[in-house]
Amino acid sequence: MKKSSFIAFLFSMFPGCGLMYLGYMKKGTQIMFMIAASIFLAIATGSMGLGWIFVLMLPAIWFYQLFDTLHSHRRMVRQGIEVPEDDGFFFPQRFFVLKPVANRSVAKVLAFVLIGLGIYMVSQSLLSQMHHFLPWRMVDAIRSTISGLIVPTIVSIILIVIGVKLLKGSKTDSGKEQNLDMQTKEDE
């Protein structure tokens, strides 16, 4: 059954739905997750002055998925593909395995996030109680330093590290790509 480009376009007005209509379920789900995560991070970091970064990501993700939907449809028509191979585009397949023993990278990321959130929440609750023992200006200075300097710096470092890791890729992925290149050269 051939998919209509107009219906794909209409579905793509809702992030991820156009890709799902074409059969790219993982891609569509990942787009939806990215939109939801951007909204959450915009709200969560709004008080720190970083919310605008994640708000700017929303139209970028939306336009990307719109053009990707239209390009994928064109490619499917040109190549005669009715049911695409949906491998996703951002998260490795084993990323969604939520068993900590089977997927240590997910467990480590989740552990660092939970530990960081716990430390942040404990420090904020301790600071809210310290005004009984310290002058209120000192408590406000400490609180503003944490929320205005330390937390944004940590978030920025985490984002940079994730970006570098994504660009670098894993050694197993590059090995697979090299093997595929060698196989295609041998086939020719």
N, C-alpha and C positions, 0 to 999 in steps of 0.2 A: 504494500500500500504506500503510495507516494504521499509525502507530507507537503502541505501547502506552505509556500513561503510567507503568504499573508498571515495565516494563522500562527506560524512560528514567530512572526514579527509581533503580532498582538500578544501572544503569550510572553514574549520577552520583555513586555512592559513591566511584568512582575519578575524581579531578579531570579534567574535560574529556571523559571517555568518554560521558557522557549527551548532551552537545551533539553529539558526533560521531555518535552513534546517530541523532539527529534530522536529521543532514545538515549541521550547522554544523562542517565540518572545520577551517576556519581558527580559529574561536572556540575549539574544543576544543584545538587545538594550542597556541594562545596561553595558555590556562589551564594546560596541562601545562608550558609554558615558564616561566610565572610561578611555579608551585609549585617547579620545579627551581631556578630562580634564587633564590627565597627561601631554600630549603634551603642552597644554595651560599653565599649571602651570610651566613646565620646562622652557618655553620661558619667562614667566612673572617673575619668580624668578631667572633666569639665572644671572642677573646683581647683585643679592644679594649673589650669591654663593650657592644658594640652589637648582639650577636647576638639579644638578646631582642626587638628591634624586628622583625626578620625572622621570628622564631618566631611573634610575634603576628599577622603577616600571613597565616600559613598558614591558620588557621581562617577568617579574613575572606575569603580567596580561595575556600576550600572552600565556605563557606555561600553566597557570591555565585554560584558556578557551579551549586550545587544549585538555588537559587531561579530562576536564569536558565533552567536546563533545564526546570523545571516550567512557568515562565511562557511559554517559547518553545513548549512542547508545546501549552499551552492556546491560544495565539495561532494556531498552525498548524491546530488543530482548528476554531477559531472562524472562521478565514478560508478554510478548505478548502485549505490549502497542503500539497502532498505532498513537494515538493522545494524547500527554502528557498533563497533567494539568500544565499549565505554570503559576506559582505564582511568578516568579522572585526569587531572592535570597538576595538582598541587601537592596533595598528600600521598605518600607512598601507600601501597595496598595494605601493608601490615600496620599502618598507623592506626587504623580503626579497630585493631584487635585490642580490646581493653583489658586483657589479662596481663597484669604487671610482669609475671614471669615470662610470658611469651613475647612481650614487647617492652623491653627495658627503656627505650628512648621515651615512650609515652609516660611511663612511670616516673622517670627522672624529671621530665618537664612538669608533670603534675605535682610532684613532690616539691620542687623549687617554688612553684606558684603558691602552693598551700603554705609552705614555710614562710615565704615573703609576706603573704596576706596576714598570717598569724602574727608575725613580728610587728607589722604595721598596726594591726588592731590593738595589740597589747601596748605598744608605745603610745597610741592615742588615748587609750583608757587610763594609762598611768599618768600621762600629762594632764588629763582632765581632773585627776585627783591631787596632783602636786600643787595646785594653787593654794592648798591649805598650809603647805610647808614652805613654799618659795614665793617671792614677790610675783604678782600676776604678770608683770612685764617680762620677767625672765621666762616664765612658762609660755607666754605668747611668742617670745623670740625663738624658743626651742621648737615649738609647734610650727611656726612659720618656716623655720629652717628645714624641718623634716618634710613638710608638705610642699614647700616652694623650691627646694634645692635637691634634697636627697632622693625623694621618690621619683621626680622627673628624670634625674640622672640615672637611676637604676633602670627605669622603664626604657630610657634611650639606649642604654648599654645592651639590654636584653634584645631590643629590636634590631640593633646593629649586629649582634652576634647571630641572631636568627637569619638575618639577611645574608651575612657572610656564609653561613652554613648552607643556605639554599643555593647561593651562587656556586659554592665549592662543590656541592653534591657529595655523595658518599663514594668510597672507592669501589664498592660493588657495582654501583650504577655505571661508573665510567668504564669498568671492566666489561660489563655487559654491552655497552655501546661499542667498545672496540671489537668485541667478538662479533656483533652484528655487522659492523663495517667489513670485517675480514670475510664473513660468510657471503655478503653481497658481492664483494670483489671476486671471490672464488666462483660464485654462480655465474658471473659475467664471463 
